[in-house]
Amino acid sequence: MPIEILMPAVSPSMVDGGLALWHKKEGDLVKVGDLLVEVETDKAVVEVQAEKEGILGKILFPSGSQNIKINTPIAILLESGEDALSLASIGKSAVTPSQPTVEENTVALKQDRPIKKSDNFLSTTGRIFASPLARRIAADHQIDLSRIMGSGPGGRIVKKDLNSPSYIDTAKPVVHLPGDKETPNSSMRKMIANRLSEAKRTIPHFYLSVDCEIDKILAMKLEINESVDGAKVSVNDFVIKAVSMALRKFPQVNSSWGDLAIKHHQNVDIAVAVSTTSGLITPIIKNVDQKSLISISSEIKNLAERGRSGKLSLDEYQGGGITVSNLGMYGVREFSAIINPPQSCILAIGAGEQRPIVKNNTIVIATMMTCTLSADHRVVDGALGAQFIAEFKRIIEHPIKMVL
């Protein structure tokens, strides 16, 4: 009999999600392991493979659908020997989408003509229909979606359209719509809002700041990059390495709060905050204390690139004992970050800047960087937090320890 394909829970925190793109269409043969659909979660776009074989008889939610609860039927798979008439056995409620389809949301249906593949329709709210992945790529590469003709259902713009010059309508002017514009909240943006609101509301934050002199790091960074072929380490790589070493000395900080018990992490896994067009993600660098600066640098670049394109696997952004958030590249002198639960700490890194300081009763100029630790007082008390950040400062100001 027909098999319901359910909305999968591809992350532990997922309650609902979106369908970024179907890779199969109705009537296609589906084999076990085939790429079936891309599911948009709170952190990434995850590719979902088929678990059973058959014919894709009915797609219940088209590409671009949002806010679909987990375990909701999203498609119907027909087994060998069944035809479309078998869909009747599922029941009307199972094959009727609970939200409007792309076509029902477009102006096209109000016109007395069929929908064309090349149409790029605006909704009644002025929205251009594009998949979440296409929107993310367009934002990253500053592509004007109003000049792209979509090849997806109802003229929806999908990823392949952004790579094909034949779909660019060079004669179509940029559309400027009057009034305010609205951007629908993605699953990622809603999850970020929920998690950070809960964190700020329920976690007793306290904050500790230190000013670190980084002239030795700047000199060592320059020497490494000039001496090692292909190396391009950054100050942030030194910061992450220093955090891992401080965690090894004060392992109590490498812990997470639980209602019944505090979980002490045995591995030094550090999350790194990465900004994307859809929101913040925190890919994890594992066993940082066992890796070199060059290895850390290469891994961060790889994780950040795949995170911005939504290609991280679940284990690459779940977990970690502490997060490092660096806004120094934007010229921010200092800030206090919100803890990323269930972690107990997040370290906020400001810009390195020249400041006058006192050394041996003499005023000198040094490159200083302000770092602020946000800590969960249920796990890390004030004295422990102070010892941890003091050790971090000591390692930062004596970077030779990181390469020995």
C-alpha positions in Angstrom: 0.0 0.0 0.0 1.1 3.6 -0.4 3.8 4.8 2.1 3.7 8.2 3.8 7.1 10.0 3.7 7.2 12.0 7.0 8.9 15.3 7.8 12.2 14.1 9.4 13.7 15.4 12.6 17.2 16.0 11.4 18.4 17.8 14.5 17.6 17.2 18.2 16.1 20.7 18.7 14.0 20.6 15.6 10.2 21.1 16.0 9.3 22.1 12.5 11.2 23.0 9.4 11.0 23.8 5.7 11.4 22.0 2.4 14.1 23.9 0.6 14.1 21.8 -2.6 12.6 18.5 -3.9 15.1 16.5 -6.0 12.5 14.2 -7.2 9.2 15.0 -9.0 5.9 13.2 -9.0 6.1 10.0 -11.1 9.9 9.6 -10.6 11.4 6.3 -9.5 12.9 6.5 -6.1 15.6 4.1 -4.9 17.1 3.6 -1.4 19.8 6.2 -0.9 18.6 8.6 -3.6 18.8 12.3 -2.7 15.1 13.0 -2.1 14.7 16.5 -0.6 16.6 19.2 1.2 15.2 20.1 4.6 15.8 23.5 6.1 16.4 23.3 9.8 17.2 25.9 12.4 20.9 25.6 11.5 21.4 24.4 8.0 19.9 22.8 4.9 20.2 19.1 5.3 20.0 16.6 2.4 17.6 13.7 3.1 18.0 10.4 1.3 15.2 8.0 0.5 14.8 5.1 2.9 12.5 3.0 0.7 12.1 2.2 -2.9 9.0 3.1 -5.0 7.4 5.7 -7.2 6.9 9.2 -5.9 3.1 9.4 -6.2 2.3 12.7 -4.6 4.2 15.6 -3.2 2.1 17.1 -0.4 4.3 20.2 0.3 6.1 21.8 -2.6 9.7 23.2 -2.5 9.8 26.3 -0.3 7.1 25.2 2.1 7.8 26.3 5.7 6.7 25.6 9.3 6.0 21.9 8.7 5.9 20.0 12.0 8.1 16.9 12.3 6.4 13.6 11.5 3.9 15.3 9.2 3.4 13.5 5.9 5.2 15.5 3.1 4.8 13.0 0.2 3.3 9.7 -0.7 5.5 6.8 -2.1 3.8 4.1 -4.2 5.2 0.6 -4.0 5.9 -1.6 -7.0 2.6 -2.4 -8.9 0.6 0.5 -7.5 -0.7 3.4 -9.5 -2.1 6.8 -8.7 -5.5 5.3 -7.8 -3.9 3.8 -4.8 -3.5 7.2 -3.3 -7.2 7.1 -2.4 -6.5 4.5 0.3 -4.5 7.1 2.2 -7.4 9.4 2.8 -8.2 12.9 1.6 -6.7 14.6 4.7 -3.3 13.0 4.1 -2.9 14.1 0.5 -4.2 17.7 1.0 -1.5 20.2 1.9 -2.3 22.0 5.2 -0.8 25.2 3.8 -1.2 26.9 0.4 0.9 25.7 -2.4 3.2 28.0 -4.4 0.7 28.4 -7.2 -2.1 29.3 -4.7 0.1 32.1 -3.4 0.9 33.6 -6.8 -0.8 36.2 -8.9 -0.5 33.8 -11.8 -3.7 31.9 -11.0 -5.7 35.1 -11.3 -4.7 35.3 -15.0 -6.5 33.4 -17.7 -3.4 31.5 -19.0 -1.3 28.5 -17.8 1.8 28.9 -15.7 5.0 29.0 -17.8 8.3 27.6 -16.7 10.0 31.0 -17.4 7.5 33.0 -15.3 8.9 34.7 -12.1 5.8 35.7 -10.3 5.4 38.2 -7.4 3.0 37.3 -4.7 0.2 39.7 -3.6 2.7 41.0 -0.9 5.3 41.7 -3.5 7.5 38.7 -2.6 9.6 37.0 -5.2 9.3 33.2 -5.0 12.6 31.5 -4.4 13.8 28.6 -2.4 15.6 29.4 0.9 18.8 28.0 -0.5 18.5 30.2 -3.6 17.9 33.3 -1.4 20.9 32.5 0.7 23.2 32.1 -2.3 21.8 35.3 -3.9 22.4 37.3 -0.8 25.9 36.0 -0.4 26.8 36.9 -4.1 24.6 40.1 -4.3 22.4 38.6 -7.1 19.3 40.5 -7.9 16.5 37.9 -7.8 14.1 40.3 -9.6 16.1 39.7 -12.8 16.1 35.9 -12.5 13.5 33.7 -14.2 12.8 30.6 -12.1 12.6 27.1 -13.5 10.9 25.6 -10.4 7.2 25.0 -9.7 5.2 28.2 -10.5 8.3 30.1 -11.6 10.0 29.6 -8.3 13.7 30.4 -8.4 15.9 27.4 -7.3 19.6 27.0 -6.9 20.4 25.9 -10.4 18.8 29.1 -11.8 21.6 31.1 -10.2 24.2 29.1 -12.0 22.6 29.3 -15.5 23.0 32.6 -17.5 20.1 31.5 -19.7 17.7 32.2 -17.0 18.8 35.9 -16.5 16.3 38.3 -17.9 18.6 41.1 -19.0 15.6 43.1 -20.3 13.7 43.0 -17.0 14.3 46.1 -14.9 14.9 46.0 -11.2 11.5 46.1 -9.3 11.2 48.8 -6.6 8.1 48.2 -4.5 6.6 51.0 -2.4 6.3 50.8 1.3 7.9 48.6 3.9 9.1 45.1 3.0 8.7 42.0 5.0 11.0 39.0 5.1 9.4 35.8 6.4 11.2 34.3 9.4 13.1 31.2 8.4 13.3 28.1 10.6 16.8 29.1 11.5 15.9 32.7 12.5 12.9 31.5 14.6 15.0 28.9 16.4 17.8 31.5 17.1 15.1 33.8 18.6 13.7 31.1 20.8 17.0 29.7 22.0 18.6 33.1 22.8 15.4 34.4 24.5 15.3 31.4 26.7 19.0 31.6 27.4 18.9 35.3 28.5 15.7 34.7 30.5 16.7 31.5 32.3 20.5 31.5 32.6 22.1 33.6 35.4 24.8 35.3 33.3 27.7 37.1 34.9 30.6 38.8 33.0 34.3 39.1 33.3 36.6 41.2 31.1 40.3 41.3 30.5 42.6 43.4 28.3 45.1 41.2 26.5 48.3 42.5 24.8 48.6 40.8 21.4 51.8 42.3 19.9 53.6 39.0 20.3 50.7 37.1 18.6 50.8 39.6 15.7 54.5 39.0 15.3 54.2 35.2 15.5 51.2 35.3 13.1 53.3 37.2 10.5 56.3 34.8 10.9 54.1 31.7 10.5 52.3 33.0 7.4 55.6 34.1 5.8 57.5 30.9 6.7 54.9 28.1 6.1 53.6 27.6 2.5 49.9 28.0 2.3 49.5 29.1 5.9 47.2 31.9 6.7 46.6 31.8 10.5 44.6 34.6 12.2 44.4 36.1 15.6 41.2 34.2 16.1 43.0 30.9 15.6 45.4 31.9 18.5 42.3 32.7 20.6 40.7 29.4 20.0 43.9 27.5 20.8 44.4 29.6 24.0 40.8 28.8 25.1 41.5 25.0 24.6 44.6 25.2 26.8 42.8 27.2 29.5 40.0 24.6 29.5 42.5 21.8 30.0 43.8 23.6 33.1 40.3 24.4 34.4 38.2 21.5 33.1 35.2 22.5 35.4 34.5 25.3 32.9 34.1 22.7 30.1 30.7 21.7 31.4 27.0 22.0 30.7 24.1 22.5 33.1 21.4 19.9 33.4 18.4 19.8 35.7 19.6 16.6 37.4 23.3 16.9 37.0 26.2 18.9 35.5 27.8 17.3 32.5 31.6 17.5 32.4 32.9 17.2 28.9 36.0 15.0 28.4 36.9 16.3 25.0 37.8 20.0 24.3 35.4 20.8 21.6 34.9 24.5 20.8 32.1 26.2 18.9 32.9 29.2 16.7 30.2 31.7 15.9 29.9 32.2 12.1 27.5 34.8 10.6 25.4 33.8 7.6 22.6 35.6 5.7 20.1 33.5 7.5 21.5 34.0 11.0 24.2 32.8 13.3 25.6 29.2 13.3 28.2 27.7 15.6 30.2 24.9 13.9 32.3 22.8 16.2 36.1 22.3 16.1 36.7 19.0 18.0 39.7 18.1 20.2 41.2 21.6 19.7 43.8 21.1 22.3 45.4 18.3 20.2 45.6 20.4 17.0 48.2 22.9 15.7 47.4 26.5 14.8 47.6 25.7 11.1 45.2 22.8 11.5 42.8 24.9 13.5 42.9 27.7 10.9 42.2 25.3 8.0 39.4 23.6 9.8 37.7 26.8 10.7 37.7 28.1 7.1 36.3 24.8 5.9 33.5 24.7 8.5 32.6 28.4 8.0 32.4 28.0 4.2 30.1 24.9 4.4 28.1 26.5 7.2 27.3 29.6 5.1 26.1 27.3 2.3 24.1 25.2 4.7 26.1 22.0 4.1 27.1 21.1 7.7 26.2 17.7 9.0 24.4 17.4 12.4 27.5 16.5 14.4 29.4 19.5 13.0 27.2 22.1 14.8 25.8 20.2 17.8 27.7 20.1 21.1 30.8 21.9 22.2 31.8 23.0 25.7 32.2 26.7 25.0 31.7 29.2 22.2 34.1 31.9 20.8 32.4 34.9 19.2 34.7 37.4 17.5 33.4 40.8 16.3 36.9 42.4 16.2 36.9 42.4 12.4 34.0 44.8 12.5 35.8 47.3 14.7 33.9 46.4 17.8 36.0 47.2 20.9 34.2 45.0 23.3 30.8 43.3 23.9 29.0 40.8 26.1 27.6 37.7 24.3 24.6 35.6 25.2 25.5 32.0 26.3 24.6 29.3 23.8 22.8 26.6 25.8 23.5 24.0 27.1 27.1 25.4 27.2 28.1 27.2 30.3 30.3 30.0 28.8 30.9 32.1 25.7 33.9 34.3 25.1 33.4 37.6 23.2 36.5 38.9 21.4 36.9 42.6 20.5 39.1 44.4 18.1 42.9 44.6 18.5 43.8 48.3 18.8 46.7 50.4 19.9 46.2 51.9 23.3 48.5 53.6 25.8 49.3 51.4 28.8 51.7 51.6 31.7 54.8 49.3 31.8 57.5 49.7 34.4 56.1 53.1 35.4 56.3 54.3 31.8 53.5 55.0 29.4 53.9 52.9 26.2 51.8 52.0 23.2 50.7 48.4 22.8 48.1 46.5 20.8 45.3 45.5 23.2 42.3 43.3 22.8 39.4 43.3 25.2 37.9 39.8 25.9 34.7 39.3 27.9 33.6 35.9 29.3 29.9 35.4 29.8 29.4 32.5 32.3 26.5 30.5 33.7 26.7 31.0 37.5 24.9 27.7 38.0 28.0 25.9 36.6 30.9 28.4 36.9 31.2 30.5 40.0 33.0 33.9 40.0 36.3 32.6 41.3 36.5 29.8 38.8 35.6 32.2 35.9 38.2 34.6 37.0 40.9 31.9 37.2 39.9 30.7 33.7 40.0 34.0 32.0 43.3 35.0 33.8 44.9 31.8 32.4 43.5 32.6 28.9 45.1 36.1 29.2 48.4 34.6 30.3 48.5 32.2 27.3 47.5 34.9 24.8 50.3 37.2 26.1 52.9 34.3 25.9 51.9 32.6 22.6 55.1 30.6 22.4 53.2 28.1 24.7 50.8 27.4 21.8 53.5 26.0 19.5 55.6 24.0 22.0 
